[in-house]
């Protein structure tokens, strides 16, 4: 536990700063271009490279590449150096080709992800932005492989801090656009404005990749281009990776349906389309990104080693510790998101081209997403159990079932809800689907490792929820009192609610959990107290 805490703390610190600057980034984005037509066009174009990377690389990195690098380090005479060089070479060449093809196919890609039609101004702007943004595929992918190599060497700092540089570059770009651009007027925005937004976004990824390459050199990695594919184990990677890509295809089909439904809702009610969904989703991912990703990144290499050495008991122990550590913070965070959604989003998004009403709607979507936080985190942890065994097939079927349920629920909610509530329905479908998916994945993973300690984990989660109840009550009271006593000053009111409901509420949770002797919270409190006391 202490080793995991130390590794996770290093990553969480970098991720916290990354997410904080990400907050500022989305704040400046909403300020500069808003959440209506231009904002929707930008967010549609911005989502496409990440969708392609999910299909081609990011899922394969976590499920296939990291375990294969670990095995190469354990069994190859050179400690896996040549294998890592081949991997980086192949990734760079392949992603340069993919980036070039994606730029050429930008009109088709925008057409797949939206319902705007080729004659609409939103479509034209989104295509132009995509052509400026899609070249980042090559740089992002190479940086991701470099980060995976660093993680297998237990070097977690650079992969967690590099996105900060990306955020700072893009913040500067949006500030420049706010100063010299055309605002949120999609009709008046010119090619120069779009080049500033699109190429500036790509420049952030270039800077991020450069940081990771420098970090690799500092740990002694010497890059030598290797094209001897015979020793690249592409066959082994392909057998495992084809299932991971299948999982990515399934999830991206679900995402494609989501963006189409959201863009349709945005056409019906301006400011209630892709942008509110995207910005609320980014905030929803924040707790998981800071806490969950940090723990999972440290967990997967150790679980892979334990599986390779036949230590199933250590796999169960690692999984149980990870679940309890993540949920000790996810549980109160999920309740706070459900209560404080608009109070969180108004200070962030209620400025410039974005109105307070637009920001409140983003907060309403975030409240619904709060339901999904714990199920989503559990789902991601459970997938890593299969990946540590080199099993990428089972997650495809679990993901396919989860996405199918989500798609059916999205279509049902979209059909029965008014357009102004449609995006909230999409978030609700997401939460229900991942809760059911986590139950299915738990049953299958438990069979794989002869039990996951469900009773112990269930009792721990129950105690965490009980410890979180006073936090939820304080947050609700803060909303009711501030809303009833004050009026008009939405920004000030939100800050008061956040300070009392969020800040005081979390302190109460830590105090109650400490008195209830929840080990994971006690470890976190002890670690923080020790650092403060130095």
Buried (B, 14 or more C-beta within 10 A) or exposed (E): EEEBBEBBBBBBBBBBBBBBBBBBBBBBBBBBBBBBBBBBBBBBBBBBBBBBBBBBBBBBBBBBBBBBBBBBBEEBEEEBBBBBBBBBBBBBEBBBEBBBEBBEBBBEBBBBBBBBEEEBBBBBBBBBBBBBBBBBBBBBBBBBBBBBBBBBBEBBEBBBBBBBBBBBBBBBBBBBBBEEBBBBBBEEBEEEBBBBBBBBBBBBBBBBBBBBBEBBEEEEBEBEEBEEEEEBBBEEBEEBBBBBBBBBBBBBBBBBBBBBBBBBBBBEBEBBBBBBBBBBBBBBBBBBBBBBBBBBBBBBBBBBBBBBEEBBEBBBBBBBBBBBBBBBBBBBBBBBBBBBBBBBBBBBBBBBBBBBEBBBBBBBBBBBBBBBBBBBBBBBBBBBBBBBBBBBBBBBBBBBBBBBBBBEBBBEBBEEBEBBBBBBBBBBBBBBBBBBBBEBBBEBBBEBBEEBBEEEBEEBBEBBBBBBBBBBBBBBBBBEBBEEEEEEEBEEBBBBBBEBBBEBBBEBBBBBBBEEEBBBBBBBBEBEEEEEEE
